[in-house]
Amino acid sequence: MQKEEVIETINRLLIEEFEIEEDQLQPEENLMETLEIDSLDLVDLVVVIEKNFGFKVVPEEMVDVETLQDFYDFVAVRTR
């Protein structure tokens, strides 16, 4: 999957699952603040990503994921 496809898919999922406005999805924005999610919502996000991208998320691997761009990169690397 190309990186652009990953970004489009993630954005679509965030809009659908978390009711985020598309204009809020800026790569430099903080993931948790932009999505206004808590740790329980983060579990939901992980489940959605695992289901749609077909890989298992190891929580320790997400420690450095702070921005949406970090998240896009995290998923893109794992879908190659």
Order of alpha helices (4+ residues) and beta strands (2+ residues): alpha-alpha-alpha-alpha
